[in-house]
Amino acid sequence: PVLLVGNHQLWGLDTALLVQGVYEGTGTLARGLAHPFVFQEGMVSGISLDGGRNALEVFGAVSVTPKNYYTLLSEGKVALLYPGGIAEAWDEKAATYRVVWPDPGVGGSDFVRA
């Protein structure tokens, strides 16, 4: 199993490029762990493809939960995680190229910790 950890750039547009690059370079699909919010209908990522499936799901993304994280790694998959989550993706300061590790004591976290 492989865990790729990074920081989102503005709006998370970097994710598609990373997933494509990993796939083209290795033939392996990096499975993103995404905030449940982005799977909702009406989101940009909520565009329906392939018989009504969410675009993120078509490309292997799953909701960020401890169970999904464990399942991906226990099955030997490549998991892609942005610890700064959705807050980082929508923050213009994300371009500072730093990984944000949320403090679970301050308003909780949409992030999986070991």
DABEL-V597425 format. One record per pair of residues at least 24 apart in sequence whose ideal C-beta (glycine too) atoms are under 10 Angstrom apart, sorted by sequence separation. I is the first residue (numbers start at 1). J is the second residue. If there is no record, write none. Layout:
# DABEL-V597425
i:j
I:J
I:J
This chain:
# DABEL-V597425
i:j
2:26
32:56
39:63
85:109
86:110
87:111
38:63
85:110
2:28
4:30
12:38
36:62
37:63
38:64
83:109
84:110
85:111
3:30
4:31
32:59
34:61
36:63
83:110
84:111
2:30
4:32
31:59
32:60
33:61
34:62
35:63
36:64
83:111
16:45
30:59
31:60
32:61
33:62
34:63
35:64
36:65
82:111
83:112
3:33
15:45
29:59
30:60
31:61
32:62
33:63
34:64
81:111
83:113
13:44
29:60
30:61
31:62
33:64
81:112
12:44
29:61
32:64
33:65
11:44
12:45
79:112
34:68
33:68
23:59
33:69
23:60
31:68
31:69
16:55
20:59
33:72
16:56
19:59
31:71
32:72
15:56
19:60
31:72
19:61
30:72
31:73
69:111
70:112
16:59
69:112
15:59
31:75
68:112
69:113
64:109
65:110
67:112
69:114
15:61
31:77
32:78
33:79
34:80
64:110
66:112
30:77
31:78
32:79
33:80
34:81
35:82
38:85
63:110
64:111
65:112
66:113
29:77
30:78
31:79
32:80
33:81
34:82
37:85
38:86
64:112
66:114
28:77
29:78
30:79
31:80
32:81
33:82
37:86
28:78
30:80
31:81
32:82
33:83
35:85
36:86
29:80
30:81
34:85
35:86
38:89
26:78
33:85
34:86
35:87
35:89
23:78
34:89
22:78
22:80
19:78
19:80
18:80
18:82
15:80
3:69
15:82
14:82
3:72
2:72
3:73
12:82
1:72
2:73
1:73
1:74
9:82
12:85
37:110
1:75
2:76
3:77
4:78
5:79
6:80
8:82
12:86
15:89
36:110
1:76
2:77
3:78
4:79
5:80
6:81
7:82
8:83
14:89
35:110
1:77
2:78
3:79
4:80
5:81
6:82
7:83
8:84
12:88
13:89
34:110
35:111
1:78
2:79
3:80
4:81
5:82
6:83
7:84
8:85
12:89
33:110
1:79
2:80
3:81
4:82
5:83
6:84
8:86
10:88
11:89
12:90
33:111
8:87
9:88
10:89
11:90
33:112
8:88
9:89
10:90
11:91
14:94
7:88
8:89
10:91
11:92
6:88
7:89
8:90
9:91
10:92
12:94
8:91
9:92
10:93
11:94
10:94
9:94
10:95
8:94
9:95
7:94
8:95
7:95
9:97
7:96
7:97
6:97
7:98
8:99
7:99
8:100
6:99
7:100
5:99
5:101
3:114
